Amino acid sequence: MARDPSTLTGDLARALGDPARVSANATVLEQHAGDFSYHPRRPPDAVVFAESRRDVEVVLRFASERGIPVTPFGAGTSLEGHVIPVRGGIVLDLSRMNRILEVRPADFLARVEPGVTRLQLNRRLEREGLFFSVDPGADASLGGMAATNASGTNTVRYGAMRDNVLGLEVVLADGRVVRTGSLAVKSSAGYNLTALFVGSEGTLGVITEVAVRVRPLPEAVLAARAAFPTLDAAAAVAVGLIASGVPVARVELVDPLTIRAVNRFKGTAYPEAPTLFLEFHGSEAAVAAEAEYAERLAREEGASEFHRETDPKAREKLWEARHHAALAVGATDPRKRQMVTDVCVPISLLPEALRAGREAMAREGVEGAIMGHVGDGNYHAVFMVDPEDPADVARARRVNDAIVDFALAHGGTCTGEHGVGLGKRAYLAREHGDLLELMAAVKRAFDPRGILNPGKVLSEAGEDPLGRPAPLGPTGREP
Amino acid sequence: MARDPSTLTGDLARALGDPARVSANATVLEQHAGDFSYHPRRPPDAVVFAESRRDVEVVLRFASERGIPVTPFGAGTSLEGHVIPVRGGIVLDLSRMNRILEVRPADFLARVEPGVTRLQLNRRLEREGLFFSVDPGADASLGGMAATNASGTNTVRYGAMRDNVLGLEVVLADGRVVRTGSLAVKSSAGYNLTALFVGSEGTLGVITEVAVRVRPLPEAVLAARAAFPTLDAAAAVAVGLIASGVPVARVELVDPLTIRAVNRFKGTAYPEAPTLFLEFHGSEAAVAAEAEYAERLAREEGASEFHRETDPKAREKLWEARHHAALAVGATDPRKRQMVTDVCVPISLLPEALRAGREAMAREGVEGAIMGHVGDGNYHAVFMVDPEDPADVARARRVNDAIVDFALAHGGTCTGEHGVGLGKRAYLAREHGDLLELMAAVKRAFDPRGILNPGKVLSEAGEDPLGRPAPLGPTGREP
């Protein structure tokens, strides 16, 4: 549908009662045209900077009445095109809704607006001796993390967003406000709509408040870095640690390509070998015993070094290296963009899954940096692709396909934490083809006019019903 | 709608190809007329004993074509009337589907049919050094536990069903079969339908397979029992333990009335005082340190004894007492039936919630036994009521109302683990009135003819839209 941007921004400004909350400035539109991924950018017709729940209600009522697409936007760190307004319309930027509404140390919970980022929350919690566990690497917003069911490095110990969100406030497509869940740690009160909104990627409603569990800072924290002769050896140690029941807080695998990129990007000098980054939380005695056990496992698999860090600054530096791995890989070729795989398999199959991935890369001649939350059986291969080169994108997609095929053939999932967005709709159809009809029925029930983040998770009418990505057009962009 | 039972059973037997799987025998019908609760019993027109997923498909196709209600039945241990076929029709008994399909120790998972009970599964897992954590007391079936999002004594450490179900196989109302989730520990693949079916109480589909997380048996287990001068003191210790971050595996509160009933029922001689039953899991050193910390807290609150048990038989006996508490209270007056409250509040409010409950009981002159999973902020008051005496039921309901009102006014939930069933529809409306329309839309999307466990969770058309229980009829039964 044709939308006149000048009319749209004027109408939105009037509805909101404040022109400063609406922009159609070319730079602002371009800032809201894409995310961290290879997916073609597409600017919206207007950006609204919501400052309160009321603004979100106004925008959704406005858009609902006019059938205008609304795409929520948090920190813009998604990896599958979630925030790209593929049908134009309004991007609803929630970054100004960044108040920490309440921290209740005695109840181990916090309530935040959706634009609060995880580092912002953790700075506030630290004073109380608390932390928020979910850590996807990027300094994502809590609203965005809830919307994609994000997880990350210490999900192996503390769970994903799904396990840490107690309740939500959500504005529905027509502007109605609902509250799901409660502040209690468990509930069986009717259908679990909290869990339905978590991971719905902005397609069922716009999250305006998140209540999360927070945790006591551990008495002692011990980080470690171990370098291995082969990726197989490193993976075997991760599997062995989980099998032993050690409550490891983090167990992250990175390959030599990633370490090389990190060394270049961060000026570090880590050995360019398959490496595990580990962390243990607990009493002094417990973390020492656990690290000793891990070192024994690592030495048995031929680890050349097992380096411990307990000093907070040194630990921070170590984890910064891991957190910046994806950025570092991205910086290796600034003309290119990232395609990131995200399979998760039952833990015992992790080494085999990694081998299958590397074989597919070798077969297609594609170089991919490997890193992952291997304690969960979740790993990523990062391919640098030229979005303008269809053959380049297609080659990486074939590797991605093979990696997903292995996971699905072995009880795994195509996405452990990044979500479906645009890029995994075909994989969602392969994994849960029998559920697409139910998911579409849920979407219709929540958003009958289809204005909320159209084209994400589920394909729209007129698109390939199995959600296969459209063939690339002559520009290398999806037509 | 009128259904001729003889035609119905004959038709069902033909559809299933086996008359032995269908019964309209009066005793069998009566066995499937109710649960553990005070809710009026109501026999179905026929009972089908499903022996495979195919039987479930056949029954649902059959019922869907004819618009006949189908109520799934597991172990019959529910506490809110979930399994009562209030509109007659077919009760689908899943207890013969009791095969443990797969145990994968290396992946810490098991796949089971819905009729497998938790004790049956734990007997099988013990050989592998594993256990399944969710423990609602009764030897419930895994299918039923998933359907109500059951939790129990060690949810404080290991989570509820919601946190332990990886995936499901579900037969939909029209007989189609779908599979949700995966065998990976996390996934962001589309809308979380696993979490939607968990806790849907048989109203969205019939679960025919459950994949669950299992855990390594702890190296050491230490159980303890501490008696206190007041319920307030016992509750304060529970709150203090949680606040300290001690990873207690169980922390259960019981009041003197419950202890008296247990002593009578089990022939034990526990002091008839407010009591905490505790359990610690971990290394020998860790559980000893944790128990010592708990004892210090308990002594500070005036505990008269703090009795430790490490011997497996003695521990089992101790927990049997706690697990049989509800049965023991029930046995105090065999002519009466149980009404059980189930609120869950943010942990810091637990002592106040307990006081509010006891005040309401005193006000109404209702005696209630108190027990609960207090580490979660979840407690139960058990009232023995005469279902034939409307005044008796109404009095207990008024106390129940007051207990729920307190919880809802303080960010809690009306049901921590028992679910909504028949008895909490009015409370669900109070807690989530804004969500009822969405829940009803989900129900219509999954079960357009409304054949699946009608009248549960949500009220049906023609019933009070807020789900208030109907006034009692002249027989004391709901008309």
Interface residues (C-beta under 8 A of the other chain):
Chain A: R104 A106 D107 F108 L109 T148 N149 A150 S151 T155 G159 A160 R162 D163 L172 R176 V177 V178 R179 T180 S182 L183 A184 V185 K186 S187 S188 A189 G190 Y191 N192 L193 A195 L196 V198 G199 S200 L204 R215 P216 V239 I242 A243 G245 S283 A285 A286 A289 D342 C344 V345 P346 I347 S348 L349 D376 G377 N378 A407 G411 G412 T413 C414 T415 G416 E417 H418 G419 V420 K424 Y427 L428 E431 H432 D434 L435 L438 M439 A441 V442 R444 A445 F446 V457 L458
Chain B: R104 A106 D107 F108 L109 T148 N149 A150 S151 T155 G159 A160 R162 D163 L172 R176 V177 V178 R179 T180 S182 L183 A184 V185 K186 S187 S188 A189 G190 Y191 N192 L193 A195 L196 V198 G199 S200 L204 R215 P216 V239 I242 A243 G245 S283 A285 A286 A289 D342 C344 V345 P346 I347 S348 L349 D376 G377 N378 A407 G411 G412 T413 C414 T415 G416 E417 H418 G419 V420 K424 Y427 L428 E431 H432 D434 L435 L438 M439 A441 V442 R444 A445 F446 V457 L458
